[in-house]
């Protein structure tokens, strides 16, 4: 596991630039998702979740499946799926499809339907630090599996399964600084396709201090700095191509450090 926590180890700077940056060129490595009025989220890396590139299924079950999260590397090759998740390709294939957005708060109780192209071109922008989670719309889950099947069929999910569970996909795209505050559910995997996603995790018995309608960004700015080392979560930034496994009922919050494309495999 990574080194011990210390005060001030994690630093996230949030800067909204007034001057627009040029659109990303094809092949830049970000799939064309960083466009228009730009955001900068920089991070001093601190990861307290193990990264494993050589994990066997037997070791996964013994050491992680029911005990703690782990970051998995190199288990699958999703380069073809990734190519189809570029901004240009997704808009060409699914731009007219109606997608369902959820509010970016703990309970995600509000739903809004609108065309995918409208979401990408009008709503996909950096998180306003002053906005509440229940005022922020977020595209994740609630996917129409019939309409999105041609894409999902090309995704190679992590090969590890838990006895008695069935995998279900949730696909999402969200702006820098956005995320979902602390919540919990069953176990699963989350892979970043483009961008970077920061995770904060607590075991089931250690409920974190948070407001369900405040964003993860607000929690990071207002609550995180005052946490004693013993009160801090496990945390790590998941890079494109990496997969985080989270066990059943673990509290977790997410923060997209860039405009990010991601897919989760829930084991229900």
Backbone as CSV, one residue per row, in Angstrom:
resi,resn,N_x,N_y,N_z,CA_x,CA_y,CA_z,C_x,C_y,C_z
1,UNK,0.846,-1.187,0.000,0.000,0.000,0.000,0.878,1.232,0.000
2,UNK,0.345,2.357,-0.549,1.122,3.576,-0.640,1.429,4.105,0.748
3,UNK,2.327,5.117,0.792,2.814,5.643,2.057,1.738,6.235,2.929
4,UNK,2.069,6.450,4.181,1.109,6.932,5.169,0.685,8.348,4.861
5,UNK,-0.519,8.683,5.301,-1.064,10.012,5.052,-0.386,11.044,5.926
6,UNK,-0.359,12.256,5.457,0.164,13.370,6.236,-0.628,14.601,5.901
7,UNK,-0.686,15.604,6.802,-1.477,16.795,6.525,-0.956,17.528,5.302
8,UNK,-1.862,17.959,4.486,-1.502,18.755,3.316,-0.900,17.960,2.177
9,UNK,-0.983,16.617,2.228,-0.381,15.830,1.158,-1.151,16.005,-0.150
10,UNK,-2.481,16.046,-0.036,-3.293,16.217,-1.239,-3.579,17.687,-1.466
11,UNK,-3.314,18.156,-2.676,-3.610,19.542,-3.022,-4.319,19.546,-4.356
12,UNK,-5.539,20.084,-4.377,-6.247,20.216,-5.641,-6.548,21.683,-5.863
13,UNK,-6.079,22.206,-6.954,-6.302,23.601,-7.289,-7.336,23.670,-8.393
14,UNK,-8.317,24.508,-8.184,-9.424,24.624,-9.138,-9.373,26.015,-9.747
15,UNK,-9.098,26.118,-11.064,-8.973,27.403,-11.728,-9.816,27.399,-12.981
16,UNK,-10.744,28.320,-13.090,-11.530,28.459,-14.305,-10.882,29.541,-15.153
17,UNK,-10.470,29.188,-16.360,-9.796,30.131,-17.226,-10.814,30.910,-18.051
18,UNK,-10.643,32.207,-18.116,-11.573,33.044,-18.867,-11.343,32.918,-20.365
19,UNK,-10.113,32.579,-20.758,-9.800,32.496,-22.177,-9.979,31.064,-22.648
20,UNK,-10.736,30.893,-23.723,-10.974,29.551,-24.235,-9.703,28.980,-24.833
21,UNK,-9.517,27.676,-24.645,-8.409,26.979,-25.273,-8.873,26.412,-26.602
22,UNK,-7.939,26.180,-27.539,-8.323,25.573,-28.806,-8.887,24.175,-28.589
23,UNK,-9.761,23.775,-29.488,-10.296,22.423,-29.408,-9.171,21.414,-29.560
24,UNK,-9.306,20.298,-28.860,-8.295,19.262,-28.936,-8.264,18.659,-30.327
25,UNK,-7.085,18.389,-30.829,-6.945,17.760,-32.127,-7.099,16.247,-31.982
26,UNK,-7.645,15.576,-33.014,-7.740,14.130,-32.955,-6.369,13.512,-32.691
27,UNK,-6.330,12.530,-31.816,-5.073,11.875,-31.504,-4.339,12.501,-30.343
28,UNK,-4.908,13.547,-29.738,-4.255,14.194,-28.620,-4.244,13.315,-27.374
29,UNK,-5.042,12.263,-27.358,-5.048,11.368,-26.214,-6.202,11.608,-25.266
30,UNK,-6.964,12.693,-25.484,-8.101,12.957,-24.605,-9.429,12.739,-25.314
31,UNK,-9.371,12.198,-26.517,-10.593,11.895,-27.255,-11.362,13.117,-27.702
32,UNK,-10.743,14.300,-27.641,-11.435,15.523,-28.031,-12.366,16.063,-26.966
33,UNK,-12.256,15.558,-25.736,-13.192,15.962,-24.689,-12.820,17.268,-24.006
34,UNK,-11.562,17.686,-24.082,-11.191,18.975,-23.479,-11.311,20.046,-24.552
35,UNK,-12.399,20.796,-24.503,-12.691,21.773,-25.544,-13.245,23.038,-24.899
36,UNK,-13.225,24.116,-25.688,-13.913,25.347,-25.288,-13.345,25.959,-24.032
37,UNK,-14.200,26.638,-23.252,-13.775,27.280,-22.006,-13.163,26.218,-21.120
38,UNK,-11.909,26.395,-20.786,-11.133,25.292,-20.217,-11.063,25.356,-18.714
39,UNK,-10.787,24.219,-18.152,-10.610,24.095,-16.726,-9.217,23.556,-16.448
40,UNK,-8.717,23.871,-15.301,-7.449,23.283,-14.874,-7.656,22.699,-13.485
41,UNK,-7.483,21.427,-13.357,-7.494,20.792,-12.050,-6.158,20.098,-11.915
42,UNK,-5.319,20.589,-11.014,-4.021,19.958,-10.823,-4.006,19.270,-9.481
43,UNK,-3.180,18.258,-9.370,-3.236,17.407,-8.195,-1.848,16.967,-7.769
44,UNK,-1.590,17.047,-6.504,-0.401,16.418,-5.936,-0.810,15.011,-5.539
45,UNK,-0.261,14.032,-6.223,-0.753,12.655,-6.099,-0.547,12.079,-4.704
46,UNK,-1.595,11.456,-4.201,-1.541,10.688,-2.967,-2.480,9.519,-3.154
47,UNK,-1.932,8.326,-3.166,-2.772,7.147,-3.374,-2.552,6.172,-2.232
48,UNK,-3.643,5.837,-1.545,-3.572,4.884,-0.438,-4.354,3.610,-0.760
49,UNK,-4.569,3.368,-2.045,-5.181,2.129,-2.516,-4.115,1.377,-3.310
50,UNK,-3.993,0.086,-3.049,-2.986,-0.698,-3.763,-3.278,-0.735,-5.257
51,UNK,-2.195,-0.668,-6.051,-2.285,-0.890,-7.490,-1.684,-2.254,-7.801
52,UNK,-2.417,-3.062,-8.604,-1.943,-4.406,-8.919,-2.041,-4.656,-10.429
53,UNK,-0.928,-5.086,-10.997,-0.897,-5.397,-12.426,-0.778,-6.900,-12.667
54,UNK,-0.674,-7.675,-11.603,-0.422,-9.111,-11.739,-1.361,-9.926,-10.861
55,UNK,-2.554,-9.456,-10.671,-3.448,-10.077,-9.705,-4.143,-11.299,-10.295
56,UNK,-4.114,-12.404,-9.559,-4.864,-13.596,-9.962,-6.261,-13.542,-9.351
57,UNK,-7.156,-14.340,-9.895,-8.514,-14.374,-9.355,-8.515,-14.884,-7.919
58,UNK,-7.711,-15.896,-7.643,-7.665,-16.449,-6.284,-7.208,-15.389,-5.282
59,UNK,-6.209,-14.599,-5.650,-5.718,-13.557,-4.751,-6.740,-12.426,-4.621
60,UNK,-7.428,-12.127,-5.732,-8.477,-11.108,-5.684,-9.539,-11.478,-4.650
61,UNK,-9.999,-12.711,-4.699,-11.040,-13.153,-3.768,-10.510,-13.166,-2.339
62,UNK,-9.298,-13.626,-2.151,-8.747,-13.772,-0.808,-8.428,-12.434,-0.153
63,UNK,-7.870,-11.484,-0.921,-7.335,-10.271,-0.319,-8.205,-9.032,-0.490
64,UNK,-9.066,-9.003,-1.530,-9.744,-7.750,-1.846,-11.272,-7.847,-1.951
65,UNK,-11.795,-8.889,-2.525,-13.206,-8.934,-2.918,-14.158,-8.529,-1.800
66,UNK,-13.872,-8.936,-0.564,-14.763,-8.646,0.558,-14.106,-7.767,1.615
67,UNK,-12.892,-7.279,1.325,-12.117,-6.610,2.370,-11.736,-5.167,2.074
68,UNK,-11.283,-4.865,0.867,-10.791,-3.516,0.593,-10.705,-3.278,-0.916
69,UNK,-10.651,-2.001,-1.313,-10.552,-1.682,-2.739,-9.159,-2.003,-3.279
70,UNK,-9.076,-2.061,-4.602,-7.804,-2.267,-5.278,-7.900,-1.658,-6.678
71,UNK,-6.790,-1.109,-7.153,-6.721,-0.587,-8.521,-6.081,-1.649,-9.399
72,UNK,-6.775,-2.030,-10.451,-6.329,-3.096,-11.347,-5.756,-2.497,-12.620
73,UNK,-4.647,-3.028,-13.063,-3.978,-2.553,-14.271,-3.728,-3.717,-15.226
74,UNK,-3.962,-3.465,-16.511,-3.572,-4.409,-17.548,-4.373,-5.690,-17.640
75,UNK,-5.557,-5.735,-17.030,-6.345,-6.970,-17.081,-7.048,-7.153,-18.422
76,UNK,-7.421,-6.048,-19.053,-8.150,-6.111,-20.325,-7.585,-5.075,-21.286
77,UNK,-7.889,-5.239,-22.557,-7.508,-4.268,-23.581,-8.774,-3.651,-24.157
78,UNK,-9.045,-2.407,-23.776,-10.242,-1.730,-24.263,-9.901,-0.605,-25.244
79,UNK,-8.819,-0.775,-26.007,-8.408,0.266,-26.945,-9.462,0.505,-28.035
80,UNK,-10.123,-0.545,-28.496,-11.167,-0.360,-29.523,-12.367,0.378,-28.935
81,UNK,-12.788,-0.035,-27.751,-13.899,0.652,-27.077,-13.545,2.119,-26.840
82,UNK,-12.318,2.362,-26.409,-11.864,3.729,-26.140,-11.934,4.592,-27.400
83,UNK,-11.504,4.043,-28.533,-11.542,4.799,-29.785,-12.971,5.216,-30.132
84,UNK,-13.941,4.359,-29.830,-15.337,4.657,-30.138,-15.962,5.618,-29.136
85,UNK,-15.252,5.904,-28.031,-15.757,6.824,-27.015,-15.193,8.232,-27.168
86,UNK,-14.531,8.513,-28.285,-14.099,9.888,-28.528,-15.333,10.768,-28.684
87,UNK,-15.151,12.042,-28.482,-16.269,12.990,-28.596,-16.906,12.908,-29.983
88,UNK,-16.079,12.907,-30.999,-16.579,12.876,-32.376,-17.365,11.614,-32.660
89,UNK,-16.824,10.455,-32.247,-17.488,9.179,-32.546,-18.794,9.036,-31.771
90,UNK,-18.809,9.417,-30.495,-20.041,9.280,-29.722,-21.139,10.195,-30.228
91,UNK,-20.777,11.419,-30.607,-21.787,12.329,-31.141,-22.335,11.820,-32.474
92,UNK,-21.464,11.264,-33.304,-21.919,10.738,-34.593,-22.844,9.539,-34.409
93,UNK,-22.549,8.704,-33.430,-23.325,7.476,-33.237,-24.570,7.655,-32.377
94,UNK,-24.492,8.557,-31.383,-25.560,8.630,-30.374,-26.065,10.048,-30.122
95,UNK,-25.636,11.001,-30.948,-25.989,12.398,-30.693,-27.477,12.664,-30.587
96,UNK,-28.278,11.944,-31.362,-29.729,12.165,-31.351,-30.451,11.324,-30.301
97,UNK,-29.743,10.428,-29.653,-30.376,9.591,-28.629,-30.729,10.427,-27.399
98,UNK,-31.866,10.143,-26.835,-32.253,10.807,-25.589,-31.587,10.076,-24.425
99,UNK,-30.908,10.841,-23.573,-30.257,10.256,-22.402,-30.914,10.811,-21.144
100,UNK,-30.782,10.086,-20.065,-31.362,10.497,-18.783,-30.246,10.977,-17.861
101,UNK,-30.346,12.212,-17.409,-29.376,12.792,-16.500,-29.894,12.710,-15.073
102,UNK,-28.973,12.589,-14.128,-29.310,12.575,-12.709,-28.646,13.752,-12.022
103,UNK,-29.226,14.181,-10.901,-28.554,15.204,-10.116,-27.351,14.583,-9.416
104,UNK,-26.284,15.383,-9.301,-25.023,14.887,-8.741,-25.005,15.040,-7.225
105,UNK,-26.014,14.444,-6.584,-26.032,14.421,-5.116,-26.154,12.967,-4.653
106,UNK,-26.162,12.756,-3.366,-26.093,11.395,-2.838,-27.248,10.527,-3.318
107,UNK,-28.442,11.092,-3.429,-29.609,10.270,-3.728,-30.042,10.330,-5.182
108,UNK,-29.514,11.287,-5.961,-29.786,11.386,-7.405,-31.272,11.247,-7.709
109,UNK,-32.088,11.987,-6.967,-33.529,11.779,-7.089,-34.156,12.500,-8.273
110,UNK,-33.514,13.535,-8.804,-34.094,14.256,-9.932,-33.545,13.712,-11.235
111,UNK,-34.419,13.487,-12.223,-34.019,12.967,-13.521,-34.482,13.930,-14.614
112,UNK,-33.626,14.130,-15.613,-33.943,15.001,-16.746,-33.560,14.268,-18.022
113,UNK,-34.476,14.232,-18.997,-34.215,13.594,-20.290,-33.959,14.658,-21.347
114,UNK,-32.901,14.458,-22.149,-32.616,15.359,-23.257,-31.672,14.672,-24.222
115,UNK,-31.557,15.184,-25.464,-30.665,14.543,-26.441,-29.212,14.566,-25.975
116,UNK,-28.503,13.493,-26.272,-27.105,13.374,-25.872,-26.278,14.545,-26.408
117,UNK,-26.534,14.954,-27.655,-25.768,16.068,-28.223,-25.985,17.355,-27.439
118,UNK,-27.187,17.583,-26.985,-27.469,18.783,-26.185,-26.716,18.733,-24.859
119,UNK,-26.657,17.563,-24.253,-25.893,17.439,-23.007,-24.424,17.769,-23.247
120,UNK,-23.838,17.175,-24.279,-22.409,17.358,-24.551,-22.093,18.813,-24.897
121,UNK,-22.912,19.424,-25.729,-22.586,20.759,-26.244,-23.021,21.893,-25.321
122,UNK,-24.008,21.655,-24.449,-24.515,22.749,-23.632,-24.315,22.560,-22.120
123,UNK,-24.305,21.340,-21.645,-24.257,21.115,-20.187,-22.930,20.546,-19.705
124,UNK,-22.137,19.975,-20.601,-20.883,19.336,-20.192,-19.805,20.404,-20.031
125,UNK,-19.690,20.890,-18.816,-18.745,21.971,-18.539,-18.173,21.787,-17.132
126,UNK,-17.108,22.528,-16.802,-16.537,22.405,-15.456,-17.548,22.715,-14.364
127,UNK,-17.405,22.036,-13.243,-18.287,22.233,-12.096,-18.116,23.631,-11.515
128,UNK,-19.225,24.309,-11.281,-19.210,25.577,-10.565,-19.016,25.260,-9.084
129,UNK,-17.920,25.726,-8.467,-17.683,25.381,-7.060,-18.800,25.810,-6.120
130,UNK,-19.607,26.822,-6.537,-20.663,27.319,-5.665,-21.975,26.555,-5.829
131,UNK,-22.080,25.699,-6.843,-23.334,24.996,-7.100,-23.505,23.808,-6.171
132,UNK,-24.743,23.534,-5.810,-25.060,22.350,-5.023,-25.171,21.135,-5.937
133,UNK,-25.007,19.965,-5.353,-25.111,18.745,-6.132,-26.481,18.550,-6.743
134,UNK,-27.534,18.977,-6.023,-28.880,18.810,-6.562,-29.214,19.835,-7.637
135,UNK,-28.271,20.751,-7.935,-28.434,21.696,-9.050,-27.548,21.317,-10.233
136,UNK,-26.813,20.221,-10.106,-25.858,19.813,-11.131,-26.336,18.530,-11.792
137,UNK,-26.472,18.544,-13.112,-26.917,17.366,-13.854,-25.711,16.582,-14.366
138,UNK,-25.829,15.269,-14.303,-24.683,14.375,-14.464,-25.132,13.175,-15.284
139,UNK,-24.398,12.826,-16.328,-24.756,11.677,-17.158,-23.994,10.453,-16.679
140,UNK,-24.691,9.575,-15.964,-24.094,8.328,-15.508,-25.204,7.362,-15.158
141,UNK,-25.128,6.171,-15.737,-26.169,5.187,-15.482,-27.441,5.548,-16.228
142,UNK,-28.524,4.899,-15.889,-29.813,5.099,-16.572,-29.650,5.003,-18.085
143,UNK,-28.716,4.149,-18.543,-28.488,4.005,-19.974,-29.554,3.120,-20.605
144,UNK,-29.952,3.465,-21.819,-30.851,2.615,-22.590,-29.990,1.521,-23.224
145,UNK,-30.039,0.321,-22.666,-29.101,-0.721,-23.091,-29.368,-1.194,-24.512
146,UNK,-30.595,-1.039,-24.995,-30.883,-1.405,-26.384,-30.206,-0.427,-27.340
147,UNK,-30.346,0.876,-27.063,-29.767,1.877,-27.943,-28.246,1.897,-27.884
148,UNK,-27.687,1.655,-26.693,-26.241,1.728,-26.511,-25.549,0.381,-26.668
149,UNK,-26.316,-0.667,-26.984,-25.746,-2.013,-27.088,-24.574,-2.114,-28.056
150,UNK,-24.624,-1.463,-29.248,-23.480,-1.587,-30.166,-22.160,-1.129,-29.554
151,UNK,-22.221,-0.169,-28.615,-21.017,0.287,-27.937,-20.649,-0.658,-26.794
152,UNK,-21.620,-0.967,-25.937,-21.341,-1.781,-24.753,-20.845,-3.182,-25.110
153,UNK,-21.282,-3.700,-26.269,-20.855,-5.047,-26.666,-19.355,-5.116,-26.933
154,UNK,-18.724,-3.973,-27.141,-17.291,-3.937,-27.429,-16.449,-3.707,-26.181
155,UNK,-17.104,-3.529,-25.039,-16.367,-3.306,-23.798,-15.970,-4.636,-23.170
156,UNK,-14.708,-4.739,-22.787,-14.220,-5.924,-22.078,-14.178,-5.615,-20.589
157,UNK,-15.119,-6.158,-19.856,-15.185,-5.919,-18.413,-14.088,-6.689,-17.701
158,UNK,-13.706,-6.259,-16.504,-12.742,-7.036,-15.719,-13.229,-8.473,-15.584
159,UNK,-12.326,-9.443,-15.673,-12.745,-10.849,-15.711,-13.126,-11.429,-14.354
160,UNK,-12.938,-10.687,-13.272,-13.216,-11.210,-11.944,-14.701,-11.068,-11.609
161,UNK,-15.287,-12.121,-11.092,-16.693,-12.115,-10.713,-16.843,-12.613,-9.272
162,UNK,-17.980,-12.287,-8.678,-18.318,-12.788,-7.351,-19.483,-13.758,-7.489
163,UNK,-19.430,-14.840,-6.734,-20.444,-15.885,-6.814,-21.836,-15.303,-6.555
164,UNK,-22.767,-15.617,-7.441,-24.147,-15.192,-7.255,-24.465,-13.799,-7.741
165,UNK,-23.522,-13.144,-8.418,-23.775,-11.794,-8.919,-23.856,-11.786,-10.442
166,UNK,-24.534,-10.781,-10.959,-24.650,-10.586,-12.406,-24.150,-9.187,-12.741
167,UNK,-23.243,-9.043,-13.712,-22.714,-7.714,-14.030,-23.711,-6.854,-14.787
168,UNK,-23.708,-5.554,-14.491,-24.534,-4.575,-15.207,-23.697,-3.325,-15.419
169,UNK,-23.745,-2.767,-16.629,-22.923,-1.616,-16.969,-23.636,-0.298,-16.690
170,UNK,-22.848,0.697,-16.291,-23.309,2.084,-16.220,-22.229,2.942,-16.858
171,UNK,-22.611,3.685,-17.887,-21.682,4.480,-18.680,-21.909,5.953,-18.379
172,UNK,-20.827,6.733,-18.333,-20.999,8.137,-18.000,-19.958,9.046,-18.619
173,UNK,-20.314,10.321,-18.710,-19.423,11.384,-19.171,-19.722,12.600,-18.309
174,UNK,-18.681,13.231,-17.748,-18.923,14.351,-16.842,-17.761,15.338,-16.902
175,UNK,-18.056,16.599,-16.563,-17.073,17.669,-16.641,-16.107,17.674,-15.471
176,UNK,-15.011,18.388,-15.656,-13.993,18.500,-14.605,-14.585,19.155,-13.363
177,UNK,-14.221,18.625,-12.209,-14.723,19.154,-10.950,-16.047,18.578,-10.530
178,UNK,-16.697,17.837,-11.427,-17.973,17.204,-11.082,-17.696,15.875,-10.388
179,UNK,-18.746,15.279,-9.871,-18.620,13.998,-9.190,-19.854,13.740,-8.359
180,UNK,-19.872,12.604,-7.702,-21.000,12.235,-6.850,-20.508,12.171,-5.409
181,UNK,-21.212,12.830,-4.475,-20.785,12.775,-3.068,-20.985,11.391,-2.477
182,UNK,-20.626,11.241,-1.212,-20.582,9.921,-0.591,-21.927,9.188,-0.656
183,UNK,-21.830,7.918,-0.999,-22.977,7.013,-1.057,-22.410,5.594,-1.023
184,UNK,-23.279,4.599,-0.978,-22.820,3.220,-1.034,-23.841,2.361,-1.764
185,UNK,-23.364,1.231,-2.252,-24.220,0.242,-2.905,-23.428,-1.062,-2.963
186,UNK,-23.808,-1.959,-3.844,-23.116,-3.231,-3.956,-21.733,-3.090,-4.576
187,UNK,-21.010,-4.198,-4.688,-19.644,-4.151,-5.203,-19.604,-3.883,-6.702
188,UNK,-18.425,-3.517,-7.185,-18.303,-3.287,-8.617,-16.930,-2.790,-9.020
189,UNK,-16.791,-2.568,-10.317,-15.568,-2.062,-10.916,-15.872,-0.756,-11.639
190,UNK,-14.922,0.160,-11.677,-15.102,1.410,-12.414,-13.836,1.693,-13.213
191,UNK,-13.981,1.779,-14.526,-12.839,2.025,-15.414,-12.935,3.422,-16.020
192,UNK,-11.822,4.136,-16.035,-11.743,5.433,-16.710,-11.308,5.191,-18.151
193,UNK,-12.070,5.735,-19.100,-11.758,5.593,-20.521,-10.955,6.801,-21.008
194,UNK,-11.421,7.994,-20.674,-10.689,9.236,-20.914,-10.726,10.066,-19.636
195,UNK,-9.664,10.835,-19.393,-9.620,11.719,-18.241,-9.038,11.043,-17.017
196,UNK,-9.366,11.596,-15.839,-8.905,11.069,-14.551,-10.036,11.244,-13.535
197,UNK,-10.172,10.263,-12.673,-11.228,10.321,-11.658,-10.616,10.024,-10.286
198,UNK,-10.793,10.949,-9.341,-10.308,10.761,-7.972,-11.402,10.084,-7.151
199,UNK,-11.018,9.072,-6.381,-11.949,8.342,-5.524,-11.565,8.538,-4.062
200,UNK,-12.596,8.635,-3.216,-12.438,8.697,-1.762,-13.326,7.599,-1.186
201,UNK,-12.763,6.715,-0.348,-13.506,5.532,0.097,-13.343,5.294,1.598
202,UNK,-14.456,4.909,2.235,-14.462,4.513,3.643,-15.115,3.135,3.764
203,UNK,-14.676,2.311,4.721,-15.336,1.016,4.935,-16.752,1.214,5.473
204,UNK,-17.590,0.196,5.367,-19.011,0.337,5.737,-19.247,0.857,7.152
205,UNK,-18.398,0.481,8.079,-18.626,0.864,9.473,-18.158,2.283,9.791
206,UNK,-17.580,2.977,8.834,-17.016,4.298,9.089,-17.705,5.340,8.199
207,UNK,-18.909,5.738,8.595,-19.662,6.696,7.785,-18.965,8.054,7.786
208,UNK,-18.702,8.608,6.601,-18.003,9.895,6.543,-18.911,11.064,6.886
209,UNK,-18.295,12.178,7.216,-19.033,13.419,7.455,-19.219,14.127,6.120
210,UNK,-20.466,14.317,5.695,-20.735,14.975,4.413,-22.173,15.448,4.388
211,UNK,-22.449,16.385,3.473,-23.818,16.855,3.239,-24.282,16.247,1.919
212,UNK,-25.427,15.549,1.884,-25.828,14.824,0.677,-26.109,15.707,-0.532
213,UNK,-26.350,17.005,-0.328,-26.628,17.885,-1.453,-25.443,18.778,-1.832
214,UNK,-24.305,18.603,-1.147,-23.108,19.350,-1.522,-22.219,18.483,-2.398
215,UNK,-21.513,19.118,-3.309,-20.684,18.381,-4.257,-19.436,17.826,-3.582
216,UNK,-18.815,16.858,-4.235,-17.536,16.346,-3.752,-16.496,17.453,-3.718
217,UNK,-16.537,18.350,-4.695,-15.591,19.465,-4.732,-15.746,20.337,-3.489
218,UNK,-16.992,20.616,-3.079,-17.230,21.410,-1.870,-16.731,20.653,-0.635
219,UNK,-16.975,19.335,-0.575,-16.478,18.533,0.553,-14.957,18.591,0.623
220,UNK,-14.315,18.498,-0.535,-12.856,18.512,-0.576,-12.301,19.842,-0.075
221,UNK,-12.982,20.924,-0.414,-12.527,22.250,-0.011,-12.871,22.563,1.445
222,UNK,-14.056,22.121,1.892,-14.560,22.563,3.196,-14.299,21.579,4.335
223,UNK,-14.359,20.280,4.056,-14.291,19.264,5.107,-12.956,18.532,5.132
224,UNK,-12.470,18.139,3.983,-11.257,17.330,3.917,-10.070,17.949,4.665
225,UNK,-9.787,19.260,4.487,-8.583,19.815,5.140,-8.588,19.695,6.661
226,UNK,-9.763,19.606,7.279,-9.830,19.556,8.747,-9.832,18.131,9.295
227,UNK,-9.795,17.126,8.440,-9.825,15.746,8.904,-8.487,15.357,9.513
228,UNK,-8.553,14.708,10.670,-7.346,14.146,11.263,-6.875,12.982,10.397
229,UNK,-5.589,12.656,10.434,-5.101,11.543,9.606,-5.907,10.266,9.776
230,UNK,-6.345,9.980,11.003,-7.108,8.752,11.247,-8.519,8.814,10.667
231,UNK,-8.981,10.002,10.310,-10.334,10.186,9.782,-10.350,10.277,8.262
232,UNK,-9.202,10.241,7.653,-9.152,10.420,6.204,-9.531,9.131,5.472
233,UNK,-10.094,9.287,4.288,-10.482,8.103,3.521,-9.289,7.464,2.835
234,UNK,-9.496,6.250,2.345,-8.613,5.741,1.302,-8.894,6.579,0.065
235,UNK,-7.871,6.849,-0.722,-8.082,7.694,-1.888,-7.052,7.406,-2.964
236,UNK,-7.452,7.647,-4.203,-6.539,7.426,-5.320,-7.140,8.045,-6.579
237,UNK,-6.280,8.468,-7.487,-6.711,8.945,-8.792,-6.604,7.800,-9.794
238,UNK,-7.720,7.477,-10.431,-7.755,6.419,-11.428,-7.491,7.046,-12.790
239,UNK,-6.442,6.584,-13.440,-6.044,7.095,-14.742,-6.763,6.325,-15.846
240,UNK,-6.739,6.882,-17.061,-7.350,6.199,-18.197,-6.726,4.818,-18.372
241,UNK,-7.575,3.812,-18.483,-7.120,2.439,-18.637,-7.017,1.674,-17.337
242,UNK,-7.141,2.361,-16.207,-7.128,1.680,-14.910,-8.549,1.395,-14.445
243,UNK,-8.670,0.406,-13.560,-9.968,-0.011,-13.038,-9.895,-0.042,-11.515
244,UNK,-10.850,0.595,-10.871,-10.957,0.501,-9.413,-12.011,-0.534,-9.056
245,UNK,-11.671,-1.455,-8.160,-12.674,-2.352,-7.578,-13.045,-1.830,-6.195
246,UNK,-14.361,-1.748,-5.924,-14.830,-1.341,-4.593,-15.734,-2.445,-4.039
247,UNK,-15.520,-2.859,-2.795,-16.327,-3.933,-2.201,-17.744,-3.470,-1.838
248,UNK,-18.541,-4.422,-1.441,-19.939,-4.186,-1.070,-20.049,-3.197,0.089
249,UNK,-20.958,-2.225,-0.071,-21.344,-1.274,0.974,-20.238,-0.306,1.408
250,UNK,-19.176,-0.214,0.659,-18.155,0.777,0.977,-18.639,2.163,0.572
251,UNK,-18.522,3.119,1.492,-18.822,4.509,1.176,-17.804,5.015,0.156
252,UNK,-18.271,5.768,-0.833,-17.329,6.346,-1.787,-17.895,7.618,-2.403
253,UNK,-16.981,8.538,-2.702,-17.288,9.769,-3.422,-16.292,9.885,-4.566
254,UNK,-16.706,10.554,-5.654,-15.834,10.677,-6.817,-15.684,12.140,-7.223
255,UNK,-14.564,12.422,-7.858,-14.279,13.764,-8.369,-13.544,13.617,-9.694
256,UNK,-14.152,14.086,-10.771,-13.511,14.048,-12.084,-12.501,15.186,-12.178
257,UNK,-11.242,14.846,-12.383,-10.208,15.869,-12.462,-10.117,16.495,-13.846
258,UNK,-10.650,15.816,-14.836,-10.766,16.329,-16.199,-12.183,16.022,-16.669
259,UNK,-12.564,16.542,-17.831,-13.746,15.988,-18.478,-13.451,14.517,-18.715
260,UNK,-14.298,13.655,-18.183,-13.966,12.233,-18.120,-15.068,11.369,-18.717
261,UNK,-14.635,10.274,-19.330,-15.528,9.229,-19.831,-15.209,7.975,-19.024
262,UNK,-16.233,7.296,-18.533,-15.988,6.179,-17.615,-17.128,5.171,-17.708
263,UNK,-16.841,3.965,-17.276,-17.862,2.910,-17.285,-17.680,2.051,-16.047
264,UNK,-18.780,1.762,-15.379,-18.755,0.915,-14.193,-19.435,-0.414,-14.491
265,UNK,-18.931,-1.465,-13.853,-19.549,-2.786,-13.928,-20.015,-3.128,-12.509
266,UNK,-21.310,-3.000,-12.281,-21.874,-3.289,-10.971,-22.180,-4.774,-10.860
267,UNK,-21.825,-5.360,-9.730,-22.064,-6.784,-9.494,-23.279,-6.917,-8.588
268,UNK,-24.432,-7.038,-9.212,-25.683,-7.048,-8.472,-26.165,-8.450,-8.157
